[in-house]
Amino acid sequence: MYSKKTRKYLVAFLIFGWAITLLLTAKPQKKLFRDNRILMGTFWEVISPDKKAGRIVFNEVSRLEGLLSKYRKDSEVYRLNEIGKLKVSPETFSIIKQSKEISAKTNGAFDITIAPLADLWGFSGQNFRVPAKQKIEAALKLVGGDKIILHEKDNLVEFTKPGVKIDLGGIAKGFALDCAVQKLKKAGIKDCLIDAGGQIYALGNKFGKPWKIAVKDPGQDGLAETLVLKNQSASTSADYEQFFVQDNKSYGHIIDPKTGFPVESTIGAFTVISGNATEADALSTAIFVLGEEKETELLNKFPQVEIKNY
């Protein structure tokens, strides 16, 4: 169901995709190659003066999607959720480890073990419903970073109890961006702009000048700000999330891991900027859960991150 609000990635794509088109076509000086794909359930676009960039990025993201998707039965995350213990690839182990670290720093506001609650509310399968209080309380017992044990020696991931599941949807895009950028660098590509369904990574420059990204004003027509990025990722979240309405009450898809209920955010829109796309992606969720009053505390723990409110 889409109306005033919609999925985060769709809105972010409209914000960034339109803005990128606007800014890149204003002065068509040198040639930029553009390519796009649907990956990880969203629209990806790669813009670079090197025509190989798109192929490199999409190959890497497609490979990671095969490991990290909770929906694909051949993925490591799907099998881990099914059996609760699995020796995984270095990439899967790394993203789960980083997720646990970010969860600890955000006091659990970002938590990949939210999957049982997302399933319960119907956000995983688009079968929305308000669960009974008893079911929410039962699902909460399966949530928490302490439910995941990591065995560094052999990349073994183990859940502490049956029913624990992970959902990497709040961090996988950022992780894939970081991995794709590393592939680009290894290939000698220094300049590239990647739009991952609304999360941007700006590698290097656009013909000697930093990339410029426009952010739409969430409250009215026009632009809130133009970001100047170089070797940074920007992830914008706004009050345009996937939601459903029951008994005249709206329920958004970002769930508070501590209460088990969707977050009722007072934030209009904000952008998280970091040199680490994985962090930017995860913190976009965490700040919605924590609320604007916790922004300073969050920045103290992630001093390399910048948060812009609109």
Residue pairs with C-beta under 8 A, 6 or more apart in sequence:
1 128
1 243
1 244
1 245
2 10
4 240
5 239
5 240
5 241
5 242
5 243
5 250
5 252
6 240
6 241
6 242
7 241
7 242
8 198
8 237
8 238
8 240
8 241
8 242
9 41
9 42
9 43
9 197
9 198
10 42
10 197
10 198
11 198
11 238
11 240
12 197
12 198
12 199
12 235
12 236
12 237
12 238
13 42
13 43
13 195
13 197
13 198
14 216
15 198
15 214
15 215
15 216
15 236
15 238
16 195
16 198
16 200
16 213
16 214
16 215
16 236
17 43
17 45
17 195
18 214
18 216
19 213
19 214
19 215
19 216
19 223
20 45
20 47
20 193
20 195
20 213
20 214
22 214
23 212
23 213
23 214
23 226
24 32
24 47
24 206
29 207
30 49
30 207
31 49
32 47
32 48
32 49
32 206
33 47
33 48
33 49
33 50
33 51
33 53
33 54
34 45
34 46
34 47
34 54
35 45
35 46
35 53
35 54
35 55
35 58
36 43
36 44
36 45
36 46
36 54
37 43
37 44
37 58
37 61
37 62
38 44
39 58
39 61
39 62
39 65
40 61
40 65
40 69
40 172
40 173
40 176
40 196
40 197
41 197
42 173
42 196
42 197
42 198
43 195
43 197
44 57
44 58
44 61
44 194
44 195
44 196
44 197
45 194
45 195
46 53
46 54
46 57
46 58
46 192
46 193
46 194
46 195
47 192
47 193
47 194
47 195
48 54
48 189
48 191
48 192
48 193
49 191
49 207
50 189
50 191
50 192
52 187
52 189
53 184
53 189
53 192
56 180
56 183
56 184
56 187
56 189
57 180
57 183
57 184
57 192
57 194
59 183
60 176
60 179
60 180
60 183
61 176
61 179
61 180
61 196
64 91
64 172
64 175
64 176
64 179
65 72
65 75
65 172
65 176
66 72
66 74
66 75
67 75
67 76
67 77
67 88
67 89
67 91
67 92
68 75
68 76
68 77
68 91
68 92
68 95
68 168
68 172
68 175
68 176
69 75
69 77
69 78
70 77
70 78
70 81
70 115
70 124
70 165
70 166
70 167
70 168
70 169
71 78
72 78
73 79
76 86
76 88
76 89
76 92
77 92
77 166
77 168
79 86
80 86
80 88
80 92
80 157
80 159
80 166
81 115
81 165
81 166
84 158
84 159
84 162
84 164
85 156
85 157
85 158
85 159
86 156
86 157
87 154
87 155
87 156
87 157
88 96
88 155
88 156
88 157
89 155
90 155
91 179
92 155
92 157
93 150
93 155
93 157
94 175
95 168
95 171
95 172
95 175
95 278
96 112
96 148
96 150
96 157
96 166
96 168
97 150
98 171
98 175
98 278
98 282
99 110
99 111
99 112
99 145
99 166
99 168
99 171
99 282
100 145
100 148
100 150
102 110
102 171
102 279
102 282
102 283
102 286
103 109
103 110
103 111
103 112
103 145
104 145
105 301
105 302
106 282
106 283
106 286
106 289
106 290
106 298
106 301
107 290
108 144
108 145
108 257
108 258
109 256
109 257
109 285
109 286
109 287
109 289
109 290
110 170
110 171
110 282
110 283
110 285
110 286
110 289
111 143
111 144
111 145
111 257
112 166
112 167
112 168
112 170
112 171
113 142
113 143
113 144
113 145
113 147
113 148
113 164
113 165
113 166
113 257
114 143
114 167
114 255
114 257
115 124
115 165
115 166
115 167
116 139
116 142
116 143
116 163
116 164
116 165
117 136
117 139
117 140
117 143
117 255
117 257
117 260
118 124
118 167
118 253
118 255
119 125
119 165
120 131
120 135
120 136
120 139
121 128
121 129
121 130
121 131
121 251
121 253
121 255
121 262
122 128
122 129
122 244
123 242
123 253
123 255
124 167
128 244
128 246
128 251
129 246
130 246
130 247
130 251
131 139
136 260
136 261
137 260
139 260
140 260
142 161
142 163
142 164
142 165
143 257
143 260
144 257
146 160
147 159
147 160
147 161
147 164
148 157
148 158
148 159
148 160
148 164
148 166
149 157
149 158
149 159
149 160
150 156
150 157
150 158
151 157
151 158
159 165
168 175
170 281
170 282
170 284
170 285
171 278
171 281
171 282
172 281
173 196
173 197
173 199
173 277
173 281
174 196
174 199
174 233
174 235
174 276
174 277
174 278
174 279
174 280
174 281
174 282
175 277
175 278
175 281
176 196
177 194
177 196
177 199
177 201
177 233
177 277
177 278
177 281
178 201
178 233
178 276
178 277
178 278
180 194
180 201
181 192
181 194
181 201
181 203
181 277
184 192
184 203
185 203
189 203
190 203
190 204
190 205
191 203
191 204
191 205
191 206
191 207
192 201
192 203
192 204
193 200
193 201
193 202
193 203
193 206
193 211
194 200
194 201
194 203
198 235
198 236
199 233
199 234
199 235
199 236
199 277
199 280
199 281
199 284
200 213
200 229
200 233
200 234
200 235
201 232
201 233
201 277
202 210
202 211
202 213
202 229
202 230
202 231
202 232
202 233
202 234
203 231
204 230
204 231
205 211
205 230
206 212
210 228
210 229
210 230
211 228
211 229
211 230
212 226
212 227
212 228
212 229
213 226
213 227
213 229
213 234
214 223
214 225
214 226
214 227
215 223
215 224
215 225
215 226
215 227
215 236
215 269
215 271
215 308
215 310
216 222
216 223
216 224
217 223
217 224
217 310
218 224
218 238
218 239
218 240
218 268
218 269
218 310
219 268
219 310
224 269
224 310
225 271
225 308
225 310
227 234
227 271
227 273
229 273
231 275
232 273
232 274
232 275
233 273
233 274
233 275
233 276
233 277
233 280
233 281
234 271
234 272
234 273
234 280
235 271
235 272
235 277
235 280
235 281
235 283
235 284
236 269
236 270
236 271
236 272
236 284
237 267
237 269
237 270
237 271
237 272
237 284
237 285
237 287
237 288
238 268
238 269
238 270
238 310
239 265
239 267
239 268
239 269
241 252
241 253
241 254
242 252
242 253
243 250
243 251
243 252
243 253
243 262
244 250
244 251
245 251
251 262
252 262
252 263
252 264
252 265
253 262
254 262
254 263
254 265
254 285
254 288
254 289
255 261
255 262
255 263
256 262
256 263
256 289
257 289
263 288
263 289
265 288
265 291
266 291
266 292
267 287
267 288
267 291
267 292
267 309
268 309
268 310
269 309
269 310
270 287
270 307
270 308
270 309
270 310
271 307
271 308
271 310
272 279
272 280
272 283
272 284
272 287
272 305
272 306
272 307
273 280
273 305
273 306
273 307
273 308
274 280
274 283
274 302
274 304
274 305
274 306
275 304
276 304
279 302
279 304
279 305
280 305
283 298
283 302
283 305
283 307
286 298
287 294
287 295
287 298
287 307
290 297
290 298
292 309
295 307
295 309
298 305
298 307
299 305
299 307
